[in-house]
Amino acid sequence: MTEQPFRSVADLLAAGILHIAEKPPANWRALDAVPGYTVPLLAQDYPALTANMWNLAYERLGLPDRNVMVIASGDDLGVILGTFRRDPKYRGGGVGVGLKELTASLLNDITPSLARAMAAVNIMKRLADGRLIGTNTDGPGYAVALEEKFAARGESLGEKKALILGARGSASAIAFALAERDMELTILNRKEDLAHELAERVNTYFEREVAVAGGRARILDAIPRQDVVVATLTIPAEYSALGTGLDQPVSDQSVGENLAASAEVLIRGKPTLIVSDIRYPGDEFATIRQARELGFATLDGKPMVVNQAIEAFWWLYGEELASQGRRKEDVATIMREAAGMV
């Protein structure tokens, strides 16, 4: 699509390039009523927690901005980001699944170097001169949630082994964040070349062999050595990410075949294995449900969603809030309340 001289988010909405998401609770709509806004981009509508967490934080912290989640197409990202650069009311906003890598390629800068190496962003902000910069709080957000899970056992992440299923976007962010915490990674993906490319980037950044990679057919051999499985795949809720181990698309399997294959994988795992699916809400997904029924510890996507939102909010507003005597923990308390975690 050829870029048009849109000046604001309101122009993009009027042109049908953006659409306000219907499913997120507490999503803001009255853009004209506020002096500024954050605008997370979603590839599809779903009941995301973001608007509720951010808008409650704005209210409780006395900030006048509001958060409006919108549906966007990757084909329009050039037009959308160009408009964000021109819109003085645009403060920044999140980037959802399916848009993280392309958005990263269109920004003026990504910071810090670890986020740049991830090659995917989940939050961006507009600077005073109109430049857009981004970072990635997905990986650290997940790592904190996993640290807490192991800490409850009196253990740390160092030298633990993680099997990451998937190699794009969130998988990249999580791989770098876990490698930074001295975990050993096995990255498996149906498109094996993407897994090898991610492992090479991780190993190059850390200047040592942190990660190995392969196709999904290796899952049966890899699972016995793992301490945690991290599923990052966007698949139907009734299918398990662990059950697509024969390098075939989920659509080529029946649900019964998929769950039977998943069970075969899980029974080879350590009794202490943690099975994680980063999507939210986690309890609706077969990956988590089946693992729990088989007696494994599980970690759904909610803690990651909340942790990354806290970091992203502070990245955007931390300097302003600190000047008012506010702390990041104030943001954390509000967002955990909004997510029903307190």
Secondary structure, 3 states (H helix, E strand, C coil): CCCCCCCCHHHHHHCCCCEECCCCCCCCCCHHHCCCEECCEECCCCCCCHHHHHHHHHHHHCCCCEECCEECCHHHHHHHHHHHHHCCCEEEEEECCCCHHHHHHHCCEECCHHHHHHCCCCEEEECCCCCEEEECCHHHHHHHHHHHHHHCCCCCCCCCEEEEECCCCHHHHHHHHHHHCCCEEEEECCCHHHHHHHHHHHHHHHCCCCEEEECHHHHHHHHHHCCEEEECCCCCCCCCHHHCCCCCCHHHCCHHHHHHHHHHHHCCCCCCCEEEECCCCHHHCHHHHHHHHCCCEEECCHHHHHHHHHHHHHHHHHHHHHHCCCCHHHHHHHHHHHCCCC
